[in-house]
Amino acid sequence: ARGGGQAEALRGVLPSSSPPTCSSAMSPMAAKCLTVLVGLSLGTRYRGSGFTDGDDGEDEQTLVNCTRTVKFTWTHGGKEAPPKEVSVFGSWNGWHEGTPLVRPGNESNEFSAVLEFPCGRRVEFQYKFIVDGQWRVAEDQPTKQEHGTTNNVLKGQVLQAYSFEEAPQELSKNKTAVLNAVKRRGLDLRFAHETLQGDPDVVLAAVEERGDALEFASETLRNDRKIVMAAVRRHGRALAYASAGLKKDAGVVLAAIDRWGSALEHADEELRRNKSVVLAAVKRNRHALQFADEALKDDEEVVTAAMEHHWSSLRYAHKKALDKLDGELPAVIKYKKALEMAALALPGLKIDEGMIGAGHQE
């Protein structure tokens, strides 16, 4: 509900003074975020003003697994004032079973009931009241006409879940809530409480979804080989966040390189001097040669392997190695060398594949 009119309509259904809260007694299966009322404070827990009405933000933020409560209210009287019995029926259960509304006291004209719904539902619920045996629509609440019938309507977007980033702080300490979040978006580990950033189950789930979530793990877990291996197997760049000790571990480094050759940048210096490790890297990524030890940039076998992966990797080789290989370079590579030399003299010259192809044909 984005417009002021819709906002006012929702405020007409229910008071809007209370902010969303979370139950302090969390369910073991899901964090129960309790939104006290529908339309309570539009947009206070969401980016921008108003609720999102589609996929806005969901690629960037994880929705917390939770439920929300919705309060249904009737204040319009019936055959008598106040009515004797009021119930609400809705499409959420196929109109099969109604929920009685309760009047809090003899002095009140308000009947109300609270129902619980899953967060994040993108559906539209229709509902209607039975007041003293008659179907009634609450005129001050949003309505919809369909097949000649008018019902009240509850838009699914008002049940949108909290993004984990914007959820109440107590959720960051709830293991189930954090697990649900990081399984969908590993980087949400950054919003977890530090105790859960040190929880192996939570961190493992996070790095299996997004390797570089390792950045937000505790120092202890960044030194945990099992967790670091899971992270670098998801993406090699996660090696950047491993402990210094594990950056010396050839198995860990090779696993990272297998996913991303340029992970060599984050390996220990000793492994960047290791010819087998460097060969594995240059065969995976054309930029990996730049992170090799200087001595290996002169190595014929290493430079040849890099060149065979992609000619552009030769920019990182030493001239000595290129001179050794000069007789074995394909004509296209030789022409590339000439163009690069020209580019040094003429900084405005741009080298592209088309120029190189043309040079080879000539």
C-alpha positions in Angstrom: 0.0 0.0 0.0 2.0 2.9 -1.2 -0.3 5.9 -1.5 -1.5 8.1 1.3 -5.1 7.1 0.7 -4.3 3.4 1.2 -2.3 4.2 4.2 -5.2 6.1 5.7 -7.5 3.2 4.8 -5.3 0.8 6.7 -5.1 3.1 9.6 -8.8 3.2 9.6 -8.8 -0.6 10.1 -6.5 -0.6 13.0 -4.5 1.8 15.2 -1.0 2.6 14.0 0.8 3.8 17.0 2.6 0.6 17.9 5.8 -0.5 16.1 6.5 -4.1 15.1 7.9 -6.2 17.9 9.3 -9.7 18.2 8.2 -12.3 20.7 10.9 -12.8 23.3 9.9 -16.4 23.6 11.1 -17.6 20.3 9.8 -20.8 18.8 12.4 -23.5 18.4 11.3 -23.9 14.7 11.1 -20.3 13.7 11.6 -16.8 15.1 8.1 -15.4 15.7 8.1 -11.8 14.7 4.8 -10.4 16.0 3.5 -7.5 14.2 0.9 -6.1 16.5 -1.4 -4.7 13.9 -2.0 -4.4 10.2 -0.8 -1.1 8.8 0.6 -0.2 12.2 3.4 2.1 11.0 3.7 1.9 7.3 7.2 1.4 6.1 9.0 1.7 9.4 10.6 -1.7 8.9 11.1 -1.5 5.2 13.3 0.5 2.8 11.6 3.6 1.5 8.1 4.6 2.5 5.4 2.0 2.3 5.4 -1.7 1.8 6.9 -3.4 -1.2 4.4 -4.8 -3.6 6.6 -7.2 -5.5 10.2 -8.4 -5.3 11.6 -5.0 -4.3 14.8 -5.5 -2.3 14.5 -9.3 -2.0 17.6 -9.8 -4.1 19.5 -7.8 -1.6 17.9 -8.7 1.7 16.8 -11.9 3.2 13.3 -12.3 4.6 13.3 -13.7 8.1 11.3 -16.9 8.6 8.6 -15.8 11.0 4.9 -15.3 11.5 2.9 -12.1 12.0 -0.3 -11.5 13.7 -3.1 -9.5 12.1 -5.9 -7.9 14.1 -9.4 -7.8 12.6 -11.8 -5.3 14.0 -15.5 -4.6 13.8 -16.9 -1.3 15.1 -20.1 -0.9 13.0 -22.9 -2.3 15.1 -25.4 -4.9 13.9 -29.1 -5.5 14.3 -28.6 -4.2 17.7 -26.0 -1.8 19.0 -23.7 -3.3 19.9 -24.2 -6.6 18.1 -24.4 -9.9 20.0 -22.1 -12.0 17.8 -19.4 -11.2 15.3 -17.1 -13.5 13.4 -14.6 -13.1 10.6 -14.3 -15.6 7.7 -11.7 -15.4 4.9 -10.1 -16.9 1.9 -7.0 -18.0 3.9 -8.8 -21.2 4.8 -11.3 -21.4 1.9 -14.0 -19.6 4.0 -14.6 -22.9 5.8 -14.1 -21.8 9.4 -14.7 -18.4 11.0 -13.1 -16.8 14.0 -15.2 -15.2 16.7 -14.4 -11.6 17.5 -14.4 -10.6 21.1 -15.7 -7.5 22.8 -13.3 -6.4 25.5 -15.9 -4.8 27.8 -19.5 -3.5 28.0 -18.3 0.0 27.4 -16.6 -0.8 24.1 -18.2 -0.9 20.6 -15.2 -2.7 19.2 -15.0 -6.5 18.5 -11.7 -7.9 17.6 -9.7 -11.1 16.9 -6.1 -11.8 16.1 -5.0 -14.3 13.5 -1.5 -15.5 12.7 -0.1 -15.6 9.1 3.3 -16.6 7.7 5.6 -13.6 6.8 6.5 -12.9 3.2 3.2 -14.1 1.7 2.6 -12.5 -1.7 -1.1 -13.3 -1.8 -4.3 -11.3 -1.4 -6.7 -12.5 1.3 -10.4 -11.6 1.1 -12.5 -11.6 4.2 -15.9 -10.7 5.5 -17.8 -10.5 8.8 -20.9 -12.3 10.0 -22.7 -9.9 12.3 -25.7 -11.3 14.1 -26.1 -13.9 11.4 -25.7 -11.5 8.4 -22.7 -11.2 6.1 -21.3 -7.7 6.4 -18.5 -5.7 4.9 -16.5 -3.2 6.9 -16.9 -0.1 4.8 -13.9 1.7 6.4 -11.6 -1.1 5.5 -10.2 -1.9 2.0 -12.7 -3.7 -0.3 -12.7 -5.5 -3.6 -15.5 -6.4 -5.9 -15.3 -9.8 -7.6 -18.0 -11.8 -9.4 -20.6 -9.4 -8.2 -19.6 -9.7 -4.6 -17.9 -7.2 -2.4 -15.5 -8.4 0.3 -12.9 -6.7 2.4 -9.4 -7.4 1.3 -6.1 -7.8 3.1 -3.1 -7.3 0.7 -0.4 -10.0 1.0 2.3 -7.4 1.0 1.3 -6.1 4.5 2.5 -9.5 5.7 5.9 -9.1 4.3 8.7 -10.4 6.5 11.3 -8.3 8.0 14.6 -8.2 6.1 17.1 -9.7 8.4 19.0 -6.4 8.4 16.0 -4.5 9.6 14.6 -7.1 12.0 14.5 -6.4 15.7 17.8 -6.8 17.4 16.8 -9.8 19.5 16.6 -11.9 16.3 20.3 -11.5 15.7 20.8 -13.7 18.8 18.3 -16.4 17.8 20.1 -19.3 16.2 17.1 -20.5 14.2 16.3 -17.1 12.8 20.0 -16.6 11.8 20.2 -20.0 10.2 17.1 -19.4 8.2 18.6 -16.1 7.0 22.1 -17.2 6.1 20.8 -20.2 4.2 19.1 -17.8 1.8 21.8 -15.1 1.9 25.1 -16.0 3.4 26.3 -12.4 3.8 23.5 -11.8 6.3 26.0 -13.4 8.8 27.2 -9.9 9.3 24.0 -9.0 11.1 24.2 -11.9 13.4 25.2 -11.5 17.0 28.9 -12.2 17.6 28.1 -15.4 19.5 26.4 -16.8 16.4 29.3 -15.6 14.2 31.3 -18.0 16.2 28.7 -20.9 15.9 30.0 -23.6 13.5 26.5 -24.6 12.3 25.6 -21.0 11.5 28.9 -20.1 9.8 29.0 -23.3 7.8 25.5 -22.7 6.5 26.5 -19.1 5.6 29.7 -20.0 3.7 28.1 -22.9 1.9 25.6 -20.3 0.4 28.2 -17.6 -0.1 31.9 -18.3 0.4 33.0 -14.8 1.2 30.6 -14.7 4.2 33.7 -16.1 5.9 34.7 -12.4 6.4 32.1 -12.2 9.2 33.0 -15.4 11.0 34.8 -15.3 14.3 38.6 -15.5 14.3 38.4 -19.0 15.6 36.2 -20.2 12.8 38.4 -18.5 10.2 41.0 -20.9 11.4 38.7 -23.9 11.2 39.9 -26.0 8.2 36.5 -27.6 7.6 34.7 -24.2 7.4 37.4 -22.5 5.4 37.4 -25.4 2.9 33.7 -25.1 2.5 34.1 -21.4 1.9 36.8 -21.6 -0.7 35.0 -24.4 -2.5 32.1 -22.1 -2.8 34.3 -19.3 -4.1 38.0 -19.0 -4.1 38.1 -15.4 -3.0 37.1 -16.5 0.4 40.7 -17.4 0.9 41.3 -13.7 1.7 39.5 -14.2 5.0 41.1 -17.4 6.1 43.6 -17.3 8.9 47.3 -16.9 8.1 47.9 -20.5 9.0 45.4 -21.8 6.5 46.8 -19.6 3.8 49.9 -21.8 4.2 47.9 -25.0 3.7 48.4 -26.2 0.2 45.2 -28.2 0.2 43.1 -25.2 1.2 44.9 -22.9 -1.3 44.6 -25.4 -4.2 40.9 -25.8 -3.4 40.5 -22.0 -3.6 42.5 -21.8 -6.9 40.4 -24.6 -8.4 37.4 -22.2 -8.0 39.2 -19.0 -8.8 42.8 -18.9 -10.1 43.4 -15.4 -8.8 42.9 -16.7 -5.2 46.7 -17.1 -5.5 46.9 -13.5 -4.5 45.8 -14.5 -0.9 48.1 -17.5 -0.6 51.1 -17.4 1.7 54.3 -16.2 0.0 55.8 -19.7 0.2 53.0 -21.1 -1.9 53.3 -18.3 -4.4 56.8 -19.6 -4.9 55.5 -23.1 -5.3 55.6 -24.0 -9.0 52.9 -26.6 -8.8 50.5 -24.2 -7.1 51.3 -21.4 -9.5 50.8 -23.7 -12.5 47.4 -24.7 -11.2 46.5 -21.0 -10.8 47.6 -19.8 -14.2 45.7 -22.6 -15.9 42.5 -21.4 -14.2 42.7 -17.6 -14.5 44.5 -15.3 -16.9 45.3 -12.8 -14.2 46.8 -15.3 -11.8 50.4 -14.9 -13.1 50.7 -11.4 -11.6 50.5 -12.9 -8.1 53.2 -15.5 -8.7 56.6 -15.1 -7.2 58.8 -12.9 -9.5 61.1 -15.9 -10.2 58.2 -17.9 -11.7 57.3 -15.0 -14.0 60.6 -16.0 -15.7 59.8 -19.7 -15.8 59.2 -21.0 -19.3 56.8 -23.7 -18.2 54.7 -21.3 -16.1 54.6 -18.6 -18.7 53.7 -21.1 -21.5 50.9 -22.5 -19.4 49.6 -19.0 -18.7 49.8 -18.1 -22.4 48.0 -21.3 -23.4 45.1 -20.4 -21.1 44.9 -16.8 -22.4 47.3 -14.7 -24.4 46.6 -11.6 -22.3 48.3 -13.2 -19.3 51.7 -12.5 -21.0 51.4 -8.9 -19.8 52.5 -10.3 -16.4 55.5 -12.3 -17.7 59.0 -11.0 -17.5 60.7 -10.0 -20.7 63.3 -12.7 -20.2 60.7 -15.4 -20.4 59.1 -13.9 -23.5 62.5 -13.7 -25.2 63.0 -17.4 -24.5 59.6 -18.2 -26.0 59.8 -15.8 -28.9 60.5 -18.5 -31.5 57.5 -20.6 -30.2 55.0 -17.8 -30.0 52.1 -18.0 -32.4 52.0 -15.1 -34.9 49.0 -13.6 -33.2 50.9 -13.4 -29.9 53.9 -11.8 -31.6 51.6 -9.1 -33.1 50.2 -8.6 -29.7 53.7 -7.9 -28.4 54.2 -5.3 -31.1 50.9 -3.6 -30.3 51.7 -3.6 -26.6 55.0 -1.9 -27.3 53.2 0.7 -29.4 50.7 1.2 -26.6 53.6 2.1 -24.3 54.7 4.8 -26.7 51.1 5.9 -27.5 49.0 5.7 -24.3 45.9 6.5 -26.2 46.1 3.4 -28.3 43.6 0.7 -27.3 44.3 -2.9 -28.1 41.4 -5.2 -28.8 40.9 -8.7 -30.3 39.9 -7.2 -33.6 43.2 -5.4 -34.1 45.1 -8.6 -33.2 43.1 -10.7 -35.6 43.7 -8.2 -38.4 47.4 -8.1 -37.7 47.6 -11.9 -37.9 45.9 -11.9 -41.2 48.3 -9.3 -42.6 
